[in-house]
């Protein structure tokens, strides 16, 4: 009995002498990482547009890790589901910053979710990269905005429509911050350009019944339907618009919240000839975009498509990496300071952070959806300086 105990003890000590250094190396490796947060709606009505953004952010993280990480550290993402619910976004933001101690967060989609987390980031001195086109009217010291603001989309889109498609508009949107503020900018832009607004209507998020509104649109016969409907409601809206006999070639429909990614859920046949105004299109012919699209499809499936918010989210991760390396630090204040005038050539081409207002110089691109769900570009602007507080 004593002999067996002695033999077992010797064996255990021998194993410990081997395992000890290995365990220490593992512990060291675990410290040699930097955590970032990913905060998007993986469930709920906004998930149709938002869940896939996570895939783009993870792709960028994987690429950066494969190339050596950031300042020699491997990036480890902590993913949280905002569940299309604004208080949940705020709760998850507090967890990421307070409990997980992430260096930065890539997240949110709707302006309502961004507004919900904004005070959390400002109070905790965290850093959020926001990848979705939005209404502007904001400049937080703790948010870097990597999609276009209203003057880079709404003003550009309305002016192009006035010059090329007609003078009368009907505005329809989901009932929350982004559509309402966007249309407050659209109205004076339309009037200034010699046009008029024949109607304006908002539907609750998640709405699936648009028959009454479509009848009103058909009755007033606008030249242009300008849509700021978001998320799952777009599926119902475009199906019902088509079923009601609205001919997209005779009545121009421009969607400010539909990219190639949303079309994959709406159905190509339901949005053929609908116009979009985005900074990024999957069909862009440049080396960085070809690499991005090929890598995205290789990782997630050949039938998957990219879109504006995905490209902006992918770019955001690289912009964070570049700022960290420029600052030689993960410190939020130093990263923000290093971001001023930072340039990156990514899927949408060259973008550059403004020197002071935390937004990117970007291009506006207008095109029509084809039968394949891709966008045939009609117009491309030069780089547009961001102006989140326009005087119109």
Secondary structure, 3 states (H helix, E strand, C coil): CHHHHHHHHHHHHHHHHHHHHHHHHHHHHHHCEEEEEEEECCCCCCHHHHHHHHHHHHHHHHHHHHCCCECCEEEEEEEEECCCCHHHHHHHHHHHHHCCCCCCEEECCCHHHHHHHHHHHHHHCCCEEECCCCCCCCCCCCEEECCCCHHHHHHHHHHHHHHHCCCEEEEEEECCHHHHHHHHHHHHHHHHCCCEEEEEEEECCCCCCCHHHHHHHHHHCCCEEEEECCCCHHHHHHHHHHHCCCCCCCCEEEECCCCHHHHHHHCHHHHCCCEEEECCCCCCCCHHHHHHHHHHHHHHCCCCCCCHHHHHHHHHHHHHHHHHHHHCCCCHHHHHHHHCCCEEEECCEEEEECCCCCEEEECCEEEEECCCCCEEEEEECCCECCCCCCCC
